[in-house]
Amino acid sequence: IIELDQTINKNLDNASKDTILKGEFMALVGKANQIPRLTPNDDHGIDGEIEFRNHKNQASGQKIYVQLKSGDSYLKKNKDGTSTFYIKEKRHIEYWLSQDSDVYLIVRDNDEKIYWMNITEYLKRFDNNPPQTIVFHREEFTINSLHQIGKLKLNQGAKMLRPSCIKQEHNDKK
């Protein structure tokens, strides 16, 4: 079975690998009871988004964007065990940094596992001179990791809403 899987992986073209990743992405986000959306035109640097459900199981408006990549060719494995991702088009950096929500790089490796990383957070550390090479911190993309990010986003959204809610309550009492 392992040999058959390896043979199949060698014969898959990039389009097939992308289709597999998109399917696995949609399935995992669905299993996590969140809302996955793929963008119809993914050549701009964002392939989709994940909207998180609130405690009432409703769409919250809190989301992240995703850039999907499939295959080992996107990651260079270094001797020290780390991996790097090279951003081929510099316009993607500017595009990612201009978004209202964080962008996560999601890579499906040839080991058939899916890994992800917040690239917005990474790129912002470099102020006005972000690099085109990202040290890819491989966190496995799982239901649990997705729930953790969802909790963070929902908490951030709640903090942003509080001042306006308080202001509205104050105005209502007048």
N, C-alpha and C positions, 0 to 999 in steps of 0.2 A: 504494500500500500504506500509506503514511504517513497519507494522508487517511482511508482506511478505518479504520485503527487509532484515529485521533482521533475519528471518528464513533462507533465502538464504545465508546470510553471515555466519551464524553458520555452515551451511552444506558444505561450500566450503573448499576444502583442499588447502594446501599451493601452489601446482602446479597451481591450478585454479586461486588463488589470484595473483600469479606471472604473469600468462598469461594476466589477466585483467590489471595489472599495466603496463606491456609492451605495450599493445594495447593503453592504455590511454596516456602513455608517447609518443609513436609514433604519435598519433593523435594530441596532444597538440603542440609538436615541429613542426609538419607539418602545423598546423593552424597558427603558429607563422612565417611561411615561412622560417624556418631554416632546417638544414639537420640532421635528426636523423639516427643513425646507432646502431644496436644491435650487440654485439659480439656473435659469435656462441658458444664459450666456455666461459661461465661466471663464472667459479669456481675459477678464479684467483683473484677476487676482483674488477673487472671492468666489468660491464654488457653492456656498450655501450658508445657512445659519441654523442655530438652535435657539428656540425660544423656550424659556423655562416656565413651568406651571407653578402657581402659588399654592399655599396651603389649602385652598378651596378647590384645587385641581383645575384652575382656570388659567388661560393664557395671561401672563403677567406683563408682557411688554419688555421684560428683561431678557436680553439675548447676547449671544456671541456669534461672530462670523467664523467661517472655516475655509481654509485653503487645503484642498485634498491632493495628495500626491501618492502614487503607487509604484512600488519597485525600489530595489536597492540603488538604482542609478541616480536617485535624488540625494542620497546620503553617501558621504565619504567616511568610511570607518578609519579612524586614526589608530596609531600604534598603542596609545594610552587607553584605548577602549571607548573613547568618546566618538561621537559622530558629528559631522558638520554638514550643513545644508547651504548650498550656494544659491543665492537669489539671482537668477539670470537677468531679470529686467529691473533696473533701478526704480522705474516708475511704480513697481509693486510696493516698494518700501514707502514711498510717499502716499500711495493710495491706502495702504494698510493703516498708516499713522493718522490719516485724515478721517477715519471712520469714527462714528459715535459709540461704537462698542468694540471690545477687544477682538483681535483676529487670532485664531489658533491654527497652527500648522498641524495637519493630521497626515501621517505617513503610514501606509501599509507596507511593511517590509516583506521580503521574500520568505521570512519565517512565518508568514501569514498572521502575524500579530499587528495590531494597529497601535501606533504611538501618537502622542500629541504634546503640544507645547504652546504657551501663550507667546506669540512672537511680537505682539504689540508691546507687552511689558518688557521683553528683551530689548527691542529696538529703542525704546524710550530712554533706556539707561545711557545711551550714547549721545544724548542731546541733539545737536544739529548735524552730527556726522555719523549716522548709523552705518554699520558695515554691511557688505553684501554677503558675508559669510556668517552664519548663525551656528553657534555651538548648540547642537540639538540635544536638549535634555530629554531623554526618552522616558516619558511617563506613559504607562500603558493606558490606552483609551478603553475604559471599562464603565460599567453602569455606576460603580461606586465613585470613580473619579469624576464622572459627569454630575452625579448628585452633589459632590463637594463644590464644584464650580457653580452649580445652580444655587446652592445655599448662599454662597458668597455674593452672587449677582442679586439675589432676592434681598439680602441684607443691605447691599449698597443701594438698591432701589428704595427700600423702606426708609433709609436714612435721608435720601434725597427728597422724599415725599413729606417727611415730618414737618419741616418749617411751613410749607404751604398749607398743610392740614391745620396746623395750629393757627395760622393767620386766618384761614377760612372760618374756623370755629369762633375766633375772636370777633370777626365781622358778623357772624350769625347772631351772636349774643347781643350785639348793639341793636 
